[in-house]
Amino acid sequence: MESKMHSGFIAIIGRPNVGKSTFLNQVVGEKIAIMSDKAQTTRNKIQGIYTTADTQIVFIDTPGIHKPHSRLGDFMVQSALSTLNEVDALIFMVNAVEKKGKGDEFIIERLKQVKQPIFLVINKIDQIHPDDLLKIVESYRKELDFKEVYPISALKGNNCDELVSALAEELPEGPQFYPDDQITDHPERFIAGELIREQVLKLTREEVPHSVAVIVERIKREDDEKVLVQATIIVERGSQKGILIGKGGKMLKVIGTRARKEIEHLLGDRVYLELWVKVQDNWRDKKADLQAFGYKQDDY
């Protein structure tokens, strides 16, 4: 007898920089969410799709919840909170290395209104002594009645398969939403832009990262061997443009070289990447600019 398909949606929620994107990439087996040691790296809800013969889990990686300081920050928090009552289960991910803080308390208060099963996932256990784990678990368990607790290392993959199996058991019978080989609902253009933004985050100083948006203007196959990708990096101030371009264009060249390699892996083709840098004053606080750069009110 053929086994029935179980499918559904799981939200991953947590403070900035706890490893949500790393977990998502680990589970789907490809890089679809950018990773950086800068907080608030993820800005849109990114759907990662995990499919087996009888299960399909659509993961929603929400932007890290934090106190917003701009319209963009407000968009990110609203985007994260809006997923809580629309999914089959939730992962509340915390960082084993950091003590529970106000950001965690903020999330826990909102999770108290959620009826769906909540899994506490303690990430980065490879960076702590095993004896410290019990104290961390107890400090969260007294706040909320979690369905289960899973200590993991998203980077190394420790315990991730077991967590995914437990999540699959929470899913109802349902259709397969996406084809077997699809691992995200985002178009290639979006991911290419994110891969460029990732290199900006990694290579530039603190004053630049949160002021950056990337618009991929064009992805066009030039011939059988090469794909042309043209993109504009948006910043808020002329000084940031100077940092991004660098002396003699050196920084922009390094960003382009590294991003091109990532995009080639994504597309499976040789890529010719053209980058420009443009100044758009205070775009993070202008509704029209936010919408133009892909942060749309309809998304939450």
Solvent accessible surface area in square Angstrom, and as a share of the most:
residue,aa,sasa,rsa
1,M,228,1.02
2,E,158,0.71
3,S,77,0.49
4,K,115,0.49
5,M,37,0.17
6,H,63,0.28
7,S,3,0.02
8,G,3,0.02
9,F,55,0.23
10,I,0,0.00
11,A,0,0.00
12,I,0,0.00
13,I,0,0.00
14,G,0,0.00
15,R,54,0.20
16,P,27,0.17
17,N,64,0.33
18,V,2,0.01
19,G,12,0.12
20,K,12,0.05
21,S,13,0.08
22,T,26,0.15
23,F,0,0.00
24,L,0,0.00
25,N,16,0.08
26,Q,69,0.31
27,V,21,0.12
28,V,18,0.10
29,G,58,0.56
30,E,77,0.35
31,K,46,0.20
32,I,3,0.02
33,A,0,0.00
34,I,3,0.01
35,M,61,0.27
36,S,20,0.13
37,D,117,0.60
38,K,31,0.13
39,A,42,0.32
40,Q,47,0.21
41,T,16,0.09
42,T,10,0.06
43,R,3,0.01
44,N,18,0.09
45,K,46,0.19
46,I,2,0.01
47,Q,33,0.15
48,G,0,0.00
49,I,3,0.02
50,Y,59,0.22
51,T,36,0.21
52,T,56,0.33
53,A,109,0.85
54,D,58,0.30
55,T,15,0.09
56,Q,0,0.00
57,I,0,0.00
58,V,0,0.00
59,F,0,0.00
60,I,17,0.09
61,D,0,0.00
62,T,0,0.00
63,P,0,0.00
64,G,4,0.04
65,I,1,0.01
66,H,26,0.12
67,K,161,0.68
68,P,51,0.32
69,H,162,0.72
70,S,27,0.17
71,R,121,0.44
72,L,6,0.03
73,G,6,0.05
74,D,64,0.33
75,F,11,0.04
76,M,4,0.02
77,V,8,0.04
78,Q,77,0.34
79,S,1,0.01
80,A,0,0.00
81,L,42,0.21
82,S,35,0.23
83,T,3,0.01
84,L,9,0.05
85,N,97,0.50
86,E,127,0.57
87,V,9,0.05
88,D,41,0.21
89,A,0,0.00
90,L,0,0.00
91,I,0,0.00
92,F,0,0.00
93,M,0,0.00
94,V,2,0.01
95,N,16,0.08
96,A,8,0.07
97,V,79,0.45
98,E,81,0.36
99,K,184,0.78
100,K,58,0.24
101,G,22,0.21
102,K,183,0.78
103,G,24,0.23
104,D,3,0.02
105,E,62,0.28
106,F,73,0.30
107,I,1,0.00
108,I,0,0.00
109,E,87,0.39
110,R,88,0.32
111,L,1,0.01
112,K,98,0.41
113,Q,130,0.58
114,V,18,0.10
115,K,193,0.82
116,Q,41,0.18
117,P,40,0.25
118,I,12,0.06
119,F,0,0.00
120,L,0,0.00
121,V,0,0.00
122,I,0,0.00
123,N,4,0.02
124,K,44,0.19
125,I,42,0.21
126,D,57,0.29
127,Q,110,0.49
128,I,37,0.19
129,H,110,0.49
130,P,104,0.65
131,D,103,0.53
132,D,59,0.31
133,L,39,0.19
134,L,120,0.60
135,K,138,0.59
136,I,32,0.16
137,V,22,0.13
138,E,99,0.44
139,S,32,0.20
140,Y,7,0.03
141,R,112,0.41
142,K,164,0.69
143,E,46,0.21
144,L,23,0.11
145,D,136,0.70
146,F,6,0.02
147,K,104,0.44
148,E,64,0.29
149,V,30,0.17
150,Y,32,0.12
151,P,31,0.19
152,I,0,0.00
153,S,1,0.01
154,A,1,0.01
155,L,130,0.65
156,K,133,0.57
157,G,21,0.20
158,N,68,0.35
159,N,52,0.27
160,C,4,0.03
161,D,113,0.58
162,E,93,0.42
163,L,0,0.00
164,V,9,0.05
165,S,67,0.43
166,A,10,0.08
167,L,0,0.00
168,A,22,0.17
169,E,144,0.65
170,E,45,0.20
171,L,7,0.03
172,P,69,0.43
173,E,102,0.46
174,G,24,0.23
175,P,87,0.55
176,Q,72,0.32
177,F,89,0.37
178,Y,47,0.18
179,P,77,0.49
180,D,107,0.56
181,D,125,0.65
182,Q,58,0.26
183,I,50,0.25
184,T,15,0.09
185,D,59,0.31
186,H,40,0.18
187,P,84,0.53
188,E,97,0.44
189,R,111,0.41
190,F,47,0.20
191,I,6,0.03
192,A,0,0.00
193,G,6,0.06
194,E,13,0.06
195,L,4,0.02
196,I,0,0.00
197,R,5,0.02
198,E,0,0.00
199,Q,8,0.04
200,V,0,0.00
201,L,3,0.02
202,K,102,0.43
203,L,42,0.21
204,T,10,0.06
205,R,153,0.56
206,E,132,0.59
207,E,80,0.36
208,V,0,0.00
209,P,2,0.01
210,H,66,0.30
211,S,4,0.03
212,V,0,0.00
213,A,2,0.01
214,V,24,0.14
215,I,48,0.24
216,V,9,0.05
217,E,89,0.40
218,R,99,0.36
219,I,48,0.24
220,K,92,0.39
221,R,123,0.45
222,E,81,0.36
223,D,74,0.38
224,D,134,0.70
225,E,114,0.51
226,K,60,0.25
227,V,8,0.05
228,L,14,0.07
229,V,0,0.00
230,Q,32,0.14
231,A,0,0.00
232,T,14,0.08
233,I,0,0.00
234,I,2,0.01
235,V,0,0.00
236,E,12,0.05
237,R,122,0.45
238,G,49,0.47
239,S,68,0.44
240,Q,0,0.00
241,K,70,0.30
242,G,46,0.44
243,I,29,0.15
244,L,0,0.00
245,I,56,0.28
246,G,23,0.22
247,K,192,0.81
248,G,87,0.84
249,G,24,0.23
250,K,143,0.61
251,M,48,0.21
252,L,33,0.16
253,K,152,0.64
254,V,52,0.30
255,I,0,0.00
256,G,13,0.12
257,T,51,0.30
258,R,112,0.41
259,A,0,0.00
260,R,73,0.26
261,K,123,0.52
262,E,47,0.21
263,I,0,0.00
264,E,39,0.18
265,H,130,0.58
266,L,51,0.26
267,L,32,0.16
268,G,66,0.63
269,D,40,0.21
270,R,146,0.53
271,V,9,0.05
272,Y,109,0.42
273,L,25,0.13
274,E,47,0.21
275,L,27,0.13
276,W,123,0.43
277,V,15,0.09
278,K,103,0.43
279,V,51,0.29
280,Q,52,0.23
281,D,87,0.45
282,N,91,0.47
283,W,0,0.00
284,R,59,0.22
285,D,77,0.40
286,K,92,0.39
287,K,106,0.45
288,A,81,0.63
289,D,18,0.09
290,L,12,0.06
291,Q,72,0.32
292,A,72,0.56
293,F,29,0.12
294,G,28,0.27
295,Y,15,0.06
296,K,96,0.41
297,Q,92,0.41
298,D,134,0.70
299,D,64,0.33
300,Y,72,0.27
